[in-house]
């Protein structure tokens, strides 16, 4: 693996620029992904926060749903934040009509579990595998993980709820580290991509 892996950011909707900047800060070669053919040659992929229902609809519209599922099943390392966590869940407790996910993590998630937009907040979260103390997490209409399967590792909890998980080379957080200037969670992901795990 090259020291500067090529990591795509799914650029259908959400905080794409912030993830591109955070990945660049880890010395990854970051690129926006909008079409199935742009998945070719990627070493990893980030699914940003935004609106999971909108991401689901746009992925279907752009013909990305099945190629993304195939890539994740095929072992492409993926990191999802907030809506990205929802899109990586094998099951949503309260999906909108027609909402689909890409899957990849054996977990059940609850959308908007921490409340509405005006209940958004920031909190420090201890994330297993991230050195240097707690990570500042921005929770915006954030989901939480209701339960995980036997192969899913819980990396962080907040308020008694699971907010960061990993299964194999697929990582997900309920919160947005890309909005804080603290790139340690991205470094955790990029290091795993570099290691080929």
Buried (B, 14 or more C-beta within 10 A) or exposed (E): EEEBBBBBBBBBBBBBEBBBBBBBBBEBBBBBBBEBEBBEEBBBBBBBBBBBBBBBBBBEEBEBBEBBBEBBEEEBBBBBBBBBBBBBBBBBEEBEEEBBBBBBBBBBBBBBBBEEEEEBEBBEBEBEBBEEEEBBBBBBBBBBBBEBEEEBBBBBBBEEBBBBBBBBBBBBBBBBBBBBEBBBBBBBBBEBBBEEE
